[in-house]
Amino acid sequence: MLIEIIADTICPWCYIGKQRLKKAMAMRPALDFELRWRPFQLNPTMPLGGIERDTYLMTRFGTLDRAERAQDRLRKAGREDGLSFRFDRIRRIPNTVAAHRLLRHSEPYGLQEALVDALYDAYFSAGQDTGEIEALADIAANIGLDRDEAATFLDGIGHRAEILAEDEQVRQSGITGVPCFVIEDEFAVSGAQAPEVFVQIFDLARQNEGEPPALRKAAAE
């Protein structure tokens, strides 16, 4: 069963949503799942070098107190799914194009899902700047990619135009928020839904096997 995950590597709800998807997949062990990562930029106008975290939070929330309340809700939601958000360790909000490029680079090696998890952990748990080439190369090496090859790739422009075009295409299709999970090119599940919601869609997709696809929004956060 093909699941395309449209998400960003610095999106906390995407991290939570992916964790809940994993739980749902474990509830249907007989199914053969194939996951593919599709790019989305939460901040498409982000400078290449990112921006200082407090500056970003002030721009988005108006005050740091409002930002802290929003982060408290995320910490609580994360704990319920076994995730630890260490927002206090994050110093910069990165541009995520390089991370998306690396994810596309990792796909032929069968390491895309491992890299997604490593990127989320590096950013949300360790507070690493996942927009920096050196940090991304280290993360790539930790999941089994060749570090020098990854660094050389990131220093170039491979997949950049492709990632930017796909990001724009997703927005033009009507997707304005993430995560969004497209199952069998037929059902779109928006938001960090409960595992039971995903399981319902898995079962429905199996029932509809052989019928002409018709993309439908299955749920909204």
C-alpha positions in Angstrom: 0.0 0.0 0.0 1.6 3.2 -1.2 1.5 6.2 1.2 2.9 9.5 0.1 3.7 11.8 3.0 3.6 15.5 2.2 5.4 17.2 5.1 8.3 19.4 6.2 11.3 18.4 8.2 10.7 21.2 10.8 7.0 20.7 11.2 6.1 19.4 14.7 2.7 18.1 13.7 4.3 16.3 10.8 6.5 14.5 13.3 3.6 13.6 15.5 1.5 12.6 12.4 4.3 10.3 11.2 4.5 8.6 14.6 0.7 8.0 14.6 1.0 6.6 11.1 3.6 4.1 12.3 1.2 3.0 15.1 -1.6 2.6 12.5 0.7 0.5 10.3 1.5 -1.8 13.2 -2.2 -2.4 13.6 -2.4 -3.8 10.1 0.7 -6.1 10.0 -0.5 -8.1 7.0 -0.3 -5.0 4.7 2.8 -4.3 2.7 3.4 -0.5 3.1 5.6 1.7 0.9 6.2 5.2 2.2 7.4 8.1 0.0 8.3 11.5 1.2 7.0 14.5 -0.7 8.3 18.0 -0.1 6.5 21.0 1.5 8.0 24.1 2.9 6.3 25.6 5.9 8.3 28.8 5.2 8.9 29.0 1.4 10.4 32.5 1.7 12.8 31.5 4.4 16.4 32.9 3.8 18.9 30.2 2.8 20.7 30.6 6.1 17.5 30.5 8.1 16.6 33.0 10.9 17.1 33.3 14.6 14.4 31.4 16.5 13.0 34.2 18.7 12.8 36.5 15.7 10.7 33.8 13.9 8.5 33.2 16.9 7.8 36.9 17.3 6.9 37.2 13.7 4.6 34.2 13.7 2.9 34.5 17.2 3.3 38.2 18.1 4.8 37.5 21.5 7.1 34.9 23.0 4.4 34.0 25.6 2.0 33.0 22.9 4.7 31.0 21.2 5.5 29.2 24.5 1.8 28.3 25.0 1.7 26.8 21.5 4.9 24.8 22.2 3.4 23.6 25.5 0.5 22.0 23.6 3.0 20.4 21.2 5.1 19.0 24.1 2.0 17.5 25.6 0.9 16.0 22.3 4.4 14.7 21.7 4.6 13.0 25.1 1.4 11.1 24.3 3.1 9.6 21.3 6.5 9.0 22.8 8.2 12.1 21.4 10.2 14.6 23.2 10.2 18.2 21.9 13.2 20.2 23.1 12.3 23.6 21.7 14.7 25.2 24.2 17.6 23.7 22.3 16.6 25.2 18.9 18.5 28.4 18.1 17.7 28.9 14.4 14.8 28.0 12.1 16.4 26.6 9.0 15.5 26.7 5.3 14.5 23.1 4.6 15.2 22.8 0.9 18.6 21.1 1.5 16.9 18.6 3.9 14.3 17.8 1.2 17.0 17.4 -1.4 18.9 15.0 0.9 15.7 13.0 1.4 15.2 12.7 -2.4 18.9 11.7 -2.7 18.4 8.9 -0.1 15.4 7.4 -1.8 17.3 5.1 -4.2 19.2 3.7 -1.2 16.0 2.7 0.6 17.0 5.0 3.5 14.4 7.7 3.1 12.3 6.8 6.1 15.3 6.4 8.4 16.5 9.8 7.3 13.2 11.4 8.0 13.2 10.1 11.5 16.9 11.1 12.0 16.1 14.7 10.7 13.2 15.1 13.1 15.2 13.8 16.0 18.2 16.0 15.2 16.0 19.1 15.0 13.4 18.6 17.7 15.5 16.6 20.3 19.0 17.9 19.7 18.3 21.3 18.4 20.6 20.9 15.4 20.5 23.4 12.5 19.3 21.0 9.8 19.8 23.6 7.1 23.6 23.4 7.4 25.4 21.1 5.0 27.8 19.7 7.7 25.0 18.9 10.1 23.0 17.2 7.3 26.1 15.2 6.1 26.6 14.0 9.7 22.9 12.9 9.9 23.2 11.2 6.5 26.3 9.2 7.7 24.5 8.2 10.9 21.8 6.4 8.9 24.2 4.6 6.5 24.8 7.1 3.7 28.3 8.0 2.7 29.1 11.2 4.4 31.5 12.7 1.8 29.1 11.8 -1.0 26.2 13.4 0.9 28.2 16.6 1.6 29.3 16.8 -2.1 25.7 16.4 -3.2 24.4 19.0 -0.8 27.1 21.5 -1.9 25.7 21.3 -5.4 22.2 21.9 -6.8 21.0 18.3 -7.4 17.2 17.9 -7.0 16.8 21.6 -6.0 14.7 22.6 -9.0 12.7 19.4 -8.7 12.0 20.0 -5.0 10.9 23.6 -5.5 8.6 22.6 -8.4 7.0 19.8 -6.4 6.4 22.2 -3.5 4.7 24.6 -5.8 2.7 21.9 -7.4 1.4 20.7 -4.0 0.2 24.2 -3.1 -1.5 24.6 -6.5 -3.3 21.3 -5.9 -5.0 22.9 -2.8 -2.8 21.6 0.0 -1.9 24.6 2.2 -1.0 22.8 5.4 0.8 19.6 6.4 1.1 16.8 7.2 -1.0 15.3 4.4 -1.0 11.6 3.7 -2.1 10.4 0.3 -3.0 6.7 0.4 -3.0 4.7 -2.8 -3.4 8.0 -4.8 -7.0 7.9 -3.7 -7.5 9.1 -0.2 -6.0 12.2 1.4 -5.7 12.3 5.2 -4.9 15.8 6.5 -3.4 16.5 9.9 -1.9 14.4 12.7 -4.9 12.1 12.9 -5.3 9.3 15.5 -4.0 5.8 14.4 -7.6 4.6 14.2 -8.4 7.1 11.4 -5.5 5.8 9.3 -6.6 2.2 9.9 -10.1 3.1 8.6 -8.6 4.5 5.5 -6.3 1.5 5.0 -9.4 -0.8 5.2 -11.4 1.4 2.8 -8.5 1.5 0.3 -8.3 -2.3 0.3 -12.1 -2.5 -0.3 -11.7 -0.2 -3.3 -8.9 -2.1 -4.9 -9.5 -2.3 -8.7 -11.8 0.6 -8.8 -10.8 3.8 -10.7 -9.0 6.2 -8.3 -10.8 9.3 -7.1 -8.8 11.4 -4.6 -10.9 12.3 -1.6 -10.1 14.1 1.6 -10.7 11.5 4.3 -10.2 13.7 7.4 -9.1 17.1 8.5 -7.3 18.1 11.6 
